Each structure stands twice: as structure tokens, then as C-alpha cells.
């Protein structure tokens, strides 16, 4: 036997060395791996060989393998071992703990890890029933030295992780171990704190003594291990243990923050403790951290933060670098402050009697130290806490908080400045950003979100100190106006001398502009009119209006300041002409240099910004602008007639602004006359014979826009085609502007007086008329013709007519591809050069815009015209004859806007009177057709991905990888599916929001033991909408909806599956449960849900919703359809006896009923065989842990606990049998 073991060990050592040798060939390495794995699986010498290989005389890799062998035996062979073998292995493992390792500083961490795993695997199988003195044995081990103490801590930590955090064992065993841990927690906690105090004390003594460095490091290592273990328990134990002894543990942790070698682990424990939820009464002791001692330690660490994480790269160099461990400590300390603030906000002002702490000022100074730190990440971490403090009903009124609000507002000035790009060195933030962000794009994405959060908190702070904040904003704006422009070292490439996005002046102007918007938006909400600083604001506005710059990036900021200050103009109307003049100048803004080149993005943004500002003013203050309407209209006419090169979009923006003002006429005849005049040229062009010929004929349309010609920028034909495309675009832009903006007065009396009301519905609701209706009715026939013709462009005979240059004119545009696939752009170079577009890009953009605008006009018509739109004769037939023509040839990316921009709007705005005449004839064919189309596409995708089982939720698209057409098509199908099911949900489902669940830590402890970490699935609270009830009357439509919903459950889109299963399927099916459904239909519905479980069951959220849906169907339909039992019998590994019991309870009215939760769990076990496995789980060997005799039987309320027959075992854990 000994010879066999020795020989086998020699072979195993050779195999391990081959595997770990970098010089080994792939073939030898695979052979060695195969030999080792076969040995672990089947050899009877595993235990003696494992023990021999684990001897500390062996090399670390060999020892590690030997210990792995022992772990494998425990995990996969334990149930088949004899009791004597188990005892022998347990004693050997304990001996390894005692003397099987090197000293604490010499031993490899992976050896300690695997050794602790071995002990934990035995504990999971035998404790407490068969190993009642385990805790005592662990305590005894700690007296043998530092190495053993560290191993004990690793064992306790891993046990907590496996049982509580990861829950890697069966429910019964988990409950036994967790309850035993809970019973002994006072002793376990006391033991860990005692070890921590002793080792910290020993460490402090030894580190100052000469020649004691090694001992000091050993004591420190044990202290670190103890803190890590405490962290694993603090997260879930009762708060009583954490706050015991007047928060003695938290006090120790605060003191340890002064120890550089222990501070990170200490602060992580503190963070976990302060992040705990639970009953407020139990959390009240946390307020002790606001006492002088604790808050001073925290404040000292926070205020030294700026220099703590930075060190010089070398003594001679000025260059610095971030010390990662110290920086992580700062992050955790910042989180501790925020968590402490969270506890403060919840406790102060609650039913628990907690006063505002005396040291609140010190706390806020510590928080401000992080808010002004160089690290952008640390700054962002403090924002939620500032927001909570400034919003808090009690704290926000405290004088300390109000005073701190001013300091916070001043700090925001620096924080809003976008600096700290990892690729640059122009700010102290850059060094930290190189640690936190992978690229400039990553940083930019973060900063945009950070700035949005800053804006929100700044607005809240301004409510406390509105005038002070405005004064700060005014000073900053004046400073920027008087400062010379600094382009820095990053000027633009094409327009020399102008700023880039990273120029110092631009980042300052940009930050100041955001600041000004936040401040002004709040001052009007906070102060009465007489207290507003109107005179000062007018001085500011005059300075802004007088400020002249040719730099587009700065001019864009100037325009935002004009918009921000405009609300003050209401009180000084004589400023209005100057404001409008400034905005009109910006609409025609050009750079002198760019006469022959296309405009840069920066210039385009200025013009777009000015247009948007005018629309915003006219939308928000139309009554104020109305007296200047004639002046405004005259100015617009001059612009249209002048040589100014306005784009069609800019012209239509100005038209929109005029329509918004005209709504204030409140006179139907006057407004209609104005709209007729405004749209005269558009109506004439759109309804002309030439345009009719173009819009009704695909061949004529292709020729008209130049898509059937070769691209030649110099030819007259190309110029004519470009002008023709512009004509079409302008007509559609103008149509949309008028239809979207023209409205009747909101006040009913004003509407009646102005001639907008033409009658009443049978229910008494007024029927309005829109002044743009007559125009719209003239434009509609050709609009529908264009939609029909556009669909026809995808027919093979028409795509064949595209010229070689434009053969890809209907493809997805590059920008849309990036958006669909989630790819980011490099934003930093966007403004540098003119926007050159290829002829193909122009044509693609034209066709995309044309199609989308058609549907936007139709979608907005329902919203604006209401009854006048829905009563158009043969409306449903006309729309179907246009939008639904040639759909087989229309690509997915074109169908999305039809559903999102048109059909969804049509459903949302349709009055109930027209459900039958308009919506049913449209939605029925759409859902039927789309179900068939998408089902075919998803079958192709499922077949394609079944080869490699790629899960779309884990799909990672690298920006550098080549974007394949296949990936794009799949993502478009996914997005189209979501659009369609969103339309179905909007049409049919009315959702009631359920009551929020109780806090997880306030749930009964016994219930927590029984629960697993799954989201709670409340009973569905959805109901059919009125439109849904209407659709239900049409059997063919209703079956299309049901078929679509249930079929989509097995399409490879987990997001859609969860949404549909939780909201739609049962709500629809419930309506017909009481009817005479065919058995085949019932079987199909049920198997569709099981098929969904097979595809998505590995996702816990989908598993819960699908299991609940399956149970609802089974419980409601099983009594009448025995076929469902036959379906259940086909489930792999079905427990027939359990199924019969479930059916008996369901079918027999006299049978004993079980609780809702237990019933769900039983059903979930029944259908567990249908759940598909993720790829990472498919070839994993199952670990089976047997249940031991139950320790804690739930007694029935009326019976005495002591009558339990398990009294002997239970007595092991009575208070007088403590293990520690």
C-alpha cells in the first residue's frame, strides 16, 4: 500500500510539474491534466496521496494539488465514505491546520485558502449535528500561533460566505448552520474582537522595537485576517452584536484608521456596518459616531485626504503617482461618511428620538474635504449625501447646514469644470483619473452623469441660499465676460485661433453656464417677485448681450446664459428686442473662413442652439412675446427673403416659433388665416401636379431625388436632385412644425369665445377644432402616398433602379449602427473640422429622415387634431393602404419608427369612440403580421446561436472588433421586438403599482432562513385597458395578441421575456380562462411558458416570473384540462409523487391547503427539470450535500417546545453548552 501511494505520488508530482512548467508543450500539458483529473475522479488512493502531497516539505504547487485532491474527495465522495474514513480525514485535516503549514509570513496565500476550504466543506456536511465541538476546536487552534489563528479566521469567513452570501448548500443544511451560527454569535463576535484587540496591541508594541519587525508583520497579518472575517459577519448578524458595549466595535474600527497597515480593512468593516438597514431603534447607537472621539478621527483622515494618496515617483522627480491602497482607503472613508450621513438623515426627525448632533459642523467639513478633493470620483461619491442633507425636512433648516450650503455652492464652481481627462496633465485630477478610467471616452461618460447629478444637488442647495447663490453666479459670469479668451494648447485643426472643447476658456464658460442655469431656475421658485434681483440680473443680461465673440463654442455658452436670464426680461419688457436680435444674429452665424467649406459641428450647434432658444422662449412665454408678434414675423420674413443661408430645419424652427405665438391669438379665424399665409408655399408645392407625380410613383421619386443617377458633385443633375431633396424635406419639416405646435386654448371659455369649440360628445365633453386641420386634410393624401411609395422602394424592381453609387441608400446609417450596437464615439475631436458627408451618407440620411418625418406628422396629427383626425373618412383603410404596403420587403430598421413614432402615438391619443373604427382595423393586421415575421427571424437567430449557446445578455461588443452584419441584424430584431411588445402593452395593459415590500432586514428571521436570494414576485396587478377589452371582442385579433405574447417568451431576449411574462401573458389569458378553450390551445400556452423556462430559466428574475406564470395557468386550467397533467409528466426528472400530491390539493376541495409561498416553492421544484442551464453551468459537476437530522423543527404554536423528540441534540446548543 505504501509503495503504491509513493509510486502514484511520484507520477502525480511529475504531472503537476509538467502542467505548471511554462516550457511544456500543449500536448504534454493536456496529457498531464487528463491524468490528474482521472486520478481525482476514480482512484481509491486519493486520501493517502493527497495527504502525502500536502506535506509541507513539498513545493507549493504540489502541496496545493494535494490539498485540492482532498477537497475533491470531500465535495464529491463524502456521501459514500465510511464513518471511520470520514473521521480519519477530519483528524488529518485538523492536523494540517495544526502543523501542516509554514509560518504565517512564509506560507503561500493559495495554500491557506485551499486548506480553509477543506475544513469548511466538512463543516457544511457535518456541523453541528455530527461535529458539535467544532467552534471549541477552532478556538483551541488559535492558541497554537499566528498561522493557526489566521487559518481559523479564513475558515470562519469562508463559512459565512458559503452559507449566507453565496448560499452554496441545500436549504435545510443552510438553515441548520445559520441558526447555529446565530445562536453562538455573541461568543463568536466576542472571540473575534478579543483576537483583534490582542493582535493590534501586540503589533503596536512590536513595530517600535528593534529586531521585532517579523513579529510585528505576523501580528499585523492576523489582525488583517480578523478584520476581513469581521467584515463577512457584520453584513448580516443582528445589529445588537455590532452596537454592543456602547458601539465598542465601531470605536475600535475608528481608532484603527490611524494605522496605515490596518486602516483599509478597518474602514471597510465600518462601511459595512453603517450601510446596514433594519429597525431605526436598533440603528440609533450609530449616532455615537458623531461624538468627539470618532468624528475627530474620521475628520482628520478626511482632511489629510488630498496628500495621502499621492507620492513622488522618485526623489529627484516632480512627477507624482497615486498609491492605490491609500486611494482605495480614501474611497472607503468617503463611503463611510456618506453612509453615516444616510443614517443621520433617516434617524433625525423620525419616531426614534434623535437630536441633531452637536458635531454636525465637523461632519460636514469632513464631507466637504472629499467634495473638494482632486479626485473626480471622490467628489461624485459625496453628491447623494449632500442632496439628502439639503432636502431633509429638519436638517435643512439647521443654521450649520444653511451656512455649509454656501460653501457647497462655491465648491460646485470648481467641480463643474470638466478637467481630469486621463490622457492629459493639465489638472491634479488627471493622476486620479488614470486610476479610475480606462480612456477619455470613459471619463467623459462619467463626467456627463456626474455633472447632471451636481446640477440636481446644486439646485437643492440654491433653495436654501438663493440670493447668495445668484450673487456667486453673477460674479462668475462677469469674470468670464471680462477675461480674455484662452485657447490653451488645444486649438482646433481647421479654424486656427479658435478654441477646442478642452480649451481653458471653454471649460470655464461651460461650467459657469451650467451653474447659472441651476441658480436662476431655483430663484424664481424660491423667492417672491419683490425680492428678485431684477436690476442686477438686467445688468448681467446687458453685459451678455453686449459680449461679442466669433468663437462658436463660447458663443453657444453665451446663448445659454441669455436663455437662462430671460425669465427676468418679463419684468423689463424693453429688453426683448435686444434678446431677439442676439438670437436672430446667432441663427445666421458663420465663420469668415468657412466660405467654401461645410460648417463645423460647433457652428451648426450655435445655429441650432439659437433656433431652440427662440422656440423655448415662444413656448414658455408666448403671451409675453405676443405684443412683438408683428416685429417677430417681419424679421422672419426678411430672413427667408435674404441671402442668408438658412437650412430647411432652421427655417422650420422659426415657423414653429411663430405658430407657438399664434396660439395666443385665441381667435380661430385669425389663427387659421395666419397659418394659411405661413404655409401657403408649402401647400402649393406639396399639392402641385409635379409633386403628386413624384410622390405617387416610386420610379419618379428615385429620379426626382437623384438616387438612380451616378453621384457627381459638379453636374447640374446633382444640383437639381439636391434641391429636390431639400423641397421634400422642407415640406415635411414645416408640416410637422405646424401640426405639432398648433393648438386650441387650454381654457374652455376662451376656446368657446375664440370659435374653437364645435359641439359636444354624448358624454358632454367639448369637441374642438384645430386651425391647421384644413391644411392638414389638403396635405394628407400626398403624405400617405409618400409613405406607400417609400415602402415600395424596397421592392426588388425598385432597388435594382438605384445607381451603383447609391445601391446602399437604404442601409442602416453608420451613426444608427453605432447607436444600435452601443458603440461610443471619440467626442473630443467632434468640433475640430468641417462636417464632410459623402453623397451616399447624404442620400441615406435623406431617406431615413423622410420616412421618420412622415410618421411623426401622422403620429402628431392624432394628438393635435383629436376628433378631426379620427373622423376622417376611411382613415383606417387609407393608413393601412399606405403604411402596411410591401411590408415583407421593408427592413427592420424602417419598421421601428412606424411602430414607435406613429402607431404608439395613434393608440395613446385615440378617443375611445374610435377604437372600433380606427384602431381595431389597424392593430389586428399589424400584430398578426409582425408575430409571423418576428417568429421566423427569431427561429433563425436561435438556430444560429444554438451552435455556441451565446446568451445575448452576456454579449460583449468590442469597439475595436469588426461590426458584422449578423450582429446588427440580430440587435435590430431585438429592438423591433421590444417596440412591438411595448405597443401591445400600451394598447392592452393598465398597470397598478403594488405596495412596496418591507425592508429585508425587518422580515421575520425565520422567514429569512427559508427564503433564497430571489426577487419577490407579487401577484400580477395588471388589468385590460378599454382598448384591450375592445380588441378582445375580435377573436382573430385577440388570438394574435395571445400567440405573440406567449411565443415571444422563448425568443432570446431575457428583458422582453421578463416584461411580457410579468405584465402581459396572464392578463390576456385570464380573460378567456372561463371560456371553452380547445385542449390543444391550453397545452400550447402552457408549453410556451415551459419553453421560455428552458431558454431563460438560468436568469433568476426570468425564472421567478415564468414559474409564477406557469403556476397561474396550471392552477386555473388544470381542473378542466387533464392534458396539462400529461405535459407535466414529460418534464425531465419530474417527481410523480409530488405532482400527484400537488394535483390532489388542487382538485380536492377538502384537501388541506398550504401557504402561498410553500405552494410556489413546491411548483417550482416540479418544473425544475425544464429550466435550461447557462453555458458555464452545463458541464459543471454537481455537488450533493445530504441533510442531517433536523435540529430545529418549527413547533406548532399550541405545543410546548420542550416536547420535541430532538431535545438531546438541541441541548448541545443550549446557553450552558456554548462552544466558545
C-alpha positions, -999 to +999 in steps of 0.1 A: +000+000+000+027+024+010+047+016-022+016+021-043+010+055-027+046+065-031+047+055-068+014+072-075+026+104-057+058+104-079+036+102-111+013+130-098+042+153-089+056+148-124+022+156-139+018+187-118+052+200-127+045+194-164+013+213-161+029+242-143+061+244-164+060+272-189+082+252-213+059+222-215+042+216-249+005+218-252+001+180-258+021+171-227+002+196-206-031+182-217-020+147-210-008+156-175-041+174-168-061+144-180-041+121-158-046+143-127-084+147-133-089+110-139-070+103-106-092+127-087-124+112-102-118+075-097-086+065-078-090+049-044-057+063-032-069+099-032-068+105+005-033+090+013-018+105-019-034+139-011-021+139+024+014+129+012+015+155-015+002+181+010+033+176+032+049+210+038+082+196+027+069+195-009+069+225-033+039+248-031+023+238-064+025+201-054+010+208-019-017+228-035-026+199-058-026+175-028-050+197-009-072+201-040-074+163-041-086+162-005-111+189-012-124+170-042-128+139-021-149+158+005-170+175-022-178+145-044-172+113-024-182+122+012-216+107+010-202+073+000-174+072+026-175+051+058-178+069+091-143+058+100-129+072+068-146+105+074-132+107+109-097+099+097-099+126+070-112+151+095-084+144+120-058+146+093-072+179+081-071+193+116-035+181+120-027+200+088-041+231+104-020+225+135+014+218+119+009+214+081+019+249+071+049+271+072+050+303+093+024+329+086+047+351+066+063+323+046+032+304+037+016+310+003-019+325+004-033+299-020-023+271+003-041+288+032-071+293+010-074+257-001-068+244+034-096+266+048-119+253+020-113+217+031-124+224+067-154+245+055-165+217+031-165+193+061-183+218+083-210+222+056-216+184+057-213+176+094-218+206+117-234+210+141-251+176+144-221+154+140-194+178+150-208+197+180-174+209+193-162+225+161-161+260+174-143+250+205-117+232+184-112+263+163-108+284+194-082+260+208-062+262+175-058+299+179-036+293+209-010+275+187+003+306+169-003+333+144-005+309+114-033+288+130-052+319+141-051+333+106-064+299+092-093+299+118-103+334+106-102+322+070-124+292+079-150+314+097-150+338+068-155+312+041-182+295+062-202+328+064-197+334+027-208+300+016-238+298+040-250+334+039-236+353+009-234+327-018-258+301-003-240+272-019-257+244+000-293+230+003-319+249+023-321+225+052-283+225+058-281+262+053-308+268+079-292+244+104-258+262+101-272+297+100-293+292+131-264+276+150-241+305+140-268+329+151-272+312+185-235+313+191-229+348+176-223+366+208-195+343+216-181+343+180-181+381+179-165+383+213-139+359+203-130+378+171-129+412+188-107+397+215-083+383+189-083+417+171-075+437+203-047+413+213-031+412+179-034+450+174-018+456+208+010+431+200+015+447+166+018+482+181+043+470+207+064+450+183+066+476+154+085+500+176+110+475+189+143+469+171+146+433+157+108+427+161+098+436+125+090+400+116+068+395+147+051+429+140+043+418+105+029+385+117+006+401+143-005+426+116-013+398+092-036+381+118-052+415+126-059+420+089-074+384+086-096+391+117-109+424+102-117+406+069-136+379+088-155+405+108-165+422+075-180+389+064-202+388+095-211+424+101-232+424+069-258+400+082-256+395+120-281+411+143-273+448+148-272+442+186-238+425+182-224+454+162-236+481+186-229+461+218-209+478+246-218+513+235-206+506+200-172+493+213-165+476+179-171+507+159-149+527+183-121+502+177-125+505+140-123+543+141-091+541+161-076+516+136-080+542+108-048+558+122-028+526+115-017+527+078-014+489+077-049+482+091-068+513+081-082+499+048-097+467+064-109+487+094-127+513+072-143+485+051-158+469+083-170+503+094-186+509+059-205+476+060-218+483+095-230+518+086-246+506+054-269+483+074-307+488+072-331+475+098-353+489+125-345+526+133-344+518+170-316+493+165-296+518+144-298+546+169-264+537+185-247+547+152-252+583+163-224+577+188-200+581+158-209+618+159-192+620+193-159+639+196-135+610+195-149+592+165-157+622+144-123+637+151-106+605+138-128+605+107-123+642+101-085+640+105-083+612+080-107+630+056-089+664+057-055+648+051-070+631+021-056+653-006-019+644+000-025+610+014-029+591-018-002+608-038+036+602-037+065+613-059+077+587-085+113+593-075+131+617-050+145+637-079+113+640-099+084+663-096+061+637-112+036+621-088+016+589-089-014+575-070-007+550-042-035+525-049-041+511-014-042+546+001-066+558-026-089+528-020-089+537+017-099+573+008-128+559-013-140+537+015-137+565+040-157+587+018-183+560+016-183+557+054-191+594+057-219+591+031-233+560+049-231+579+082-250+608+066-276+583+054-281+570+089-283+606+102-310+616+077-331+586+085-328+589+123-332+627+127-369+636+125-381+600+128-402+584+155-369+575+172-359+604+194-326+616+179-314+652+181-293+670+155-258+661+166-236+689+181-207+679+158-228+682+126-205+710+115-174+688+119-191+661+100-200+684+071-164+698+070-151+662+066-176+656+038-166+689+022-130+678+022-139+650-001-162+672-022-131+695-029-107+666-034-088+664-066-103+630-075-134+634-096-146+600-084-145+611-047-163+643-055-191+624-072-194+600-043-205+628-019-233+641-040-262+619-028-254+627+008-253+665+001-287+661-017-302+642+013-289+668+038-302+698+018-336+680+012-341+668+048-370+684+065-353+690+098-316+692+090-320+716+060-334+742+085-303+739+107-281+770+107-250+748+102-264+732+071-275+766+057-241+780+062-225+749+046-248+753+016-229+785+006-196+766+009-210+738-012-222+762-039-187+777-041-172+742-043-195+734-071-179+762-092-147+741-094-165+708-096-185+717-126-153+724-146-146+695-169-110+687-162-092+655-154-090+636-187-067+606-182-047+615-214-038+650-202-017+666-174-035+699-170-051+692-136-043+673-104-074+653-112-057+637-142-035+614-120-065+600-102-085+597-135-057+574-148-065+550-120-103+553-122-109+555-160-097+534-189-100+562-215-110+597-222-144+584-235-149+565-203-141+597-182-163+618-204-193+595-200-188+595-162-184+633-161-216+639-180-235+618-155-216+635-126-224+669-139-261+661-141-261+649-105-242+681-095-269+702-112-296+684-092-278+689-058-269+725-067-305+733-074-315+719-040-287+739-023-298+771-040-332+768-024-316+773+010-294+803-001-310+817-034-296+852-033-261+842-022-260+816-050-272+842-075-245+867-063-218+840-068-232+832-103-233+869-112-197+874-102-185+844-121-204+855-153-189+890-150-155+875-146-158+853-177-171+883-198-141+904-188-115+877-191-096+873-224-101+841-243-075+815-236-074+788-263-047+768-245-026+743-263-055+726-279-068+749-306-089+734-335-072+720-365-092+737-392-101+772-379-068+784-364-070+805-333-104+792-322-110+772-290-114+735-288-136+716-263-106+714-239-095+750-241-094+767-206-119+794-216-144+769-230-143+746-199-148+776-177-176+791-198-192+757-200-191+752-162-203+787-155-232+783-179-244+751-161-240+769-128-261+799-139-289+777-153-292+759-120-292+790-099-317+810-119-341+781-123-344+780-085-345+816-076-379+820-093-393+790-074-379+802-040-383+840-038-414+862-041-414+886-070-405+917-050-373+900-037-360+890-071-327+907-080-342+921-112-319+951-116-287+931-111-299+905-135-307+931-162-272+945-158-259+909-163-281+903-193-270+936-209-233+926-204-241+892-220-259+908-249-230+933-255-205+905-254-193+898-289-173+867-298-167+848-330-157+816-312-187+792-317-181+771-286-181+802-264-210+818-283-230+787-276-225+792-239-234+829-242-267+819-258-275+796-229-269+824-205-293+846-225-319+819-222-312+813-185-316+851-177-346+855-200-372+850-172-361+883-157-369+900-190-406+895-182-402+923-156-383+945-180-400+941-214-379+968-232-350+942-233-370+919-255-359+934-289-322+931-279-326+895-269-344+886-301-318+904-321-290+885-304-307+852-311-315+861-347-279+870-353-268+836-340-292+818-362-272+831-392-238+827-375-210+820-399-172+819-396-154+842-420-130+815-431-157+789-440-170+803-472-164+772-493-162+745-467-191+729-449-199+742-415-182+727-385-203+710-358-196+738-335-211+764-359-240+741-366-246+738-329-246+776-324-273+780-351-293+750-337-289+764-302-303+798-312-332+782-330-340+761-300-337+791-277-363+810-298-387+781-297-382+777-260-390+814-253-421+812-276-432+780-259-428+792-223-437+829-227-460+832-257-482+858-240-452+879-234-439+877-270-474+883-285-472+921-285-440+918-305-455+893-330-456+916-360-419+925-354-410+889-350-429+879-381-414+907-402-379+897-391-385+860-401-398+871-435-367+892-441-345+863-431-364+840-455-361+865-483-325+875-477-294+857-490-288+843-455-281+806-460-307+792-436-311+754-436-346+740-441-345+728-405-337+764-393-365+779-414-390+754-399-378+762-363-387+798-369-420+788-384-427+767-352-419+797-331-444+818-350-471+790-346-465+789-309-471+827-306-501+825-328-518+801-303-521+832-281-544+849-307-572+827-292-592+835-323-598+806-347-604+827-378-573+849-372-550+820-364-563+800-394-557+829-417-521+833-404-514+795-408-527+796-443-504+825-451-474+808-434-479+775-452-491+789-485-459+780-504-457+746-487-493+736-495-489+748-531-457+729-536-468+697-518-502+696-537-488+706-571-492+682-601-454+678-603-452+667-567-482+644-570-465+626-599-433+622-578-450+611-546-472+585-561-446+568-583-415+550-569-397+554-602-404+591-604-394+596-568-360+579-573-353+600-603-365+632-586-341+628-557-312+615-578-310+580-564-309+564-598-281+586-611-243+584-606-231+608-579-213+638-595-210+669-574-202+691-604-232+681-626-264+701-630-284+670-624-268+665-590-276+701-580-312+697-592-316+664-572-301+681-541-326+710-544-355+685-549-345+666-518-345+699-500-380+707-513-394+674-499-376+678-466-388+714-461-424+704-468-423+677-442-404+698-416-430+726-420-459+701-418-446+686-386-439+721-371-474+733-377-492+700-368-472+696-336-475+732-324-509+745-334-533+742-305-567+755-292-567+774-259-565+753-228-592+773-211-627+761-222-643+795-220-615+811-241-618+783-266-656+788-269-651+826-273-625+821-299-646+797-321-626+766-313-655+745-299-679+730-325-700+708-303-701+682-275-697+644-273-726+624-259-708+625-225-707+663-226-670+667-234-663+695-258-653+688-294-625+712-305-613+722-339-577+729-348-569+759-370-544+737-390-569+709-398-579+723-432-543+725-443-536+690-430-565+675-449-551+690-481-517+676-474-527+642-461-534+623-495-499+630-508-484+623-473-500+588-473-489+584-509-453+591-500-454+565-472-468+539-496-443+549-523-414+547-498-424+512-488-425+503-525-389+515-529-378+483-511-393+461-538-366+442-559-375+460-591-371+494-574-339+486-555-325+475-589-330+510-602-306+525-576-274+536-592-241+519-583-232+549-561-265+547-542-271+509-540-267+511-502-290+541-499-315+521-478-288+505-454-286+515-418-266+547-414-232+544-396-244+567-367-275+545-362-254+513-363-232+527-335-263+536-315-279+502-320-248+483-311-239+506-282-206+519-296-192+552-284-175+579-304-145+600-296-162+632-286-131+653-282-125+658-319-161+664-330-158+702-333-124+704-350-131+700-386-159+707-411-186+681-414-180+665-448-206+639-458-203+616-487-230+615-513-241+581-501-244+594-465-265+623-476-288+600-495-291+576-466-298+605-442-325+619-466-344+586-469-342+580-431-354+614-423-381+613-450-396+581-436-394+591-399-409+626-405-439+611-424-447+590-394-440+619-370-465+640-388-492+613-388-484+605-351-487+641-340-519+646-361-538+624-337-525+643-306-532+677-321-564+673-341-582+647-319-617+640-333-610+659-365-583+634-374-600+602-362-632+611-381-615+614-415-635+592-439-620+557-444-590+567-423-581+532-412-583+519-448-562+548-461-535+543-434-534+505-440-532+511-478-501+533-473-482+522-442-488+485-445-480+480-482-450+458-492-440+452-455-423+419-464-396+440-482-393+468-456-362+462-434-364+461-396-348+494-391-375+511-411-404+493-392-392+506-358-402+543-365-435+532-379-444+515-346-427+540-322-435+573-338-469+565-354-488+535-342-479+541-305-490+577-307-521+567-326-531+544-297-522+568-269-542+598-283-572+580-298-605+588-281-625+556-271-652+564-296-629+555-324-614+522-311-637+501-333-635+522-365-598+532-365-576+511-341-590+476-344-587+475-383-551+487-379-538+469-349-552+435-358-532+431-391-501+447-375-499+422-346-507+392-368-482+401-395-454+411-370-459+379-350-452+358-381-423+379-392-405+381-359-411+344-352-393+335-384-364+358-376-361+345-340-360+310-352-331+319-374-313+336-345-320+306-322-306+282-347-276+304-353-268+307-315-276+271-306-243+261-320-224+280-293-251+289-268-242+326-268-265+344-244-275+379-257-273+392-221-236+384-219-229+395-254-199+419-255-193+440-285-158+454-286-154+488-302-123+476-320-138+444-334-154+444-368-191+451-366-207+422-385-240+425-404-252+394-384-248+412-351-265+443-363-294+423-377-299+404-345-299+436-324-323+453-347-347+423-344-344+425-307-352+463-307-381+458-331-395+431-308-393+454-279-410+482-298-438+458-309-444+444-274-443+479-259-471+488-284-490+457-272-486+467-236-496+503-242-527+491-261-539+464-237-524+466-203-532+490-175-508+486-146-515+492-109-483+497-088-481+472-060-473+482-024-435+483-018-421+453+000-410+455+036-373+462+043-354+429+040-340+432+075-373+438+091-386+405+078-391+378+104-358+360+109-374+325+105-388+336+071-354+349+061-339+315+068-365+299+044-360+324+016-334+323-011-320+353-028-346+357-054-367+387-062-402+387-048-429+381-074-462+397-062-494+386-077-500+404-110-518+436-107-524+443-144-558+448-160-570+452-195-574+487-208-606+498-225-589+494-259-578+459-247-614+450-240-624+463-274-597+442-291-608+412-271-642+412-289-624+403-322-613+367-318-587+369-346-570+399-330-572+385-295-556+352-306-529+372-324-521+390-292-521+358-272-499+340-297-475+369-300-471+372-262-466+335-254-444+329-285-421+357-275-413+341-242-388+317-259-372+344-281-336+350-270-343+383-252-344+380-214-355+416-209-386+411-232-393+377-216-394+391-181-416+421-191-440+400-211-443+372-186-448+395-157-472+420-173-489+407-204-494+370-207-516+362-178-535+395-181-546+385-216-551+348-209-571+354-178-599+370-199-606+336-216-598+312-188-635+307-181-644+301-218-642+270-239-606+269-249-595+240-271-573+215-252-546+220-279-546+257-272-543+252-234-514+228-240-497+252-263-500+281-239-485+260-211-457+245-231-448+280-244-441+291-208-421+259-202-402+266-234-394+301-221-381+285-189-358+263-209-344+293-227-343+319-199-346+298-167-310+304-157-318+341-152-332+342-117-356+371-125-370+354-156-372+321-137-394+337-110-418+354-134-421+324-157-426+299-128-454+321-114-470+324-148-468+286-153-484+281-118-512+305-125-520+287-158-518+253-142-539+261-111-566+278-131-568+254-160-557+220-146-592+212-131-608+213-165-579+202-187-563+169-178-539+174-207-518+197-185-510+167-163-497+149-194-475+179-202-461+178-167-453+141-170-430+149-199-408+172-178-374+156-172-369+142-137-404+150-126-413+138-091-445+119-099-455+115-063-450+152-056-471+160-087-499+138-076-499+155-042-500+189-058-529+178-081-547+163-051-546+196-032-556+215-063-585+192-073-599+181-040-618+208-022-615+190+011-577+186+009-555+205+033-544+238+017-508+251+020-495+286+022-489+307-009-451+307-006-449+270+001-472+263-029-449+283-052-418+265-039-434+231-045-445+240-080-411+255-088-395+222-078-419+203-100-410+222-132-373+225-123-364+199-150-375+224-177-350+251-167-322+254-191-286+259-179-262+286-188-232+275-207-209+280-177-231+255-157-237+229-183-205+208-177-202+215-141-201+185-118-229+186-093-221+187-056-246+168-034-248+176+003-270+154+024-294+168+050-287+158+086-314+151+112-332+183+117-320+204+146-347+230+148-382+218+140-407+246+138-431+239+167-468+244+163-479+274+184-500+255+208-474+229+216-445+232+241-411+234+225-396+211+251-418+182+239-397+179+208-380+145+204-348+162+193-342+175+227-309+157+231-294+173+200-309+207+208-294+206+243-259+207+227-265+243+218-282+255+250-267+285+267-247+263+291-231+244+263-215+273+245-188+263+220-166+293+227 
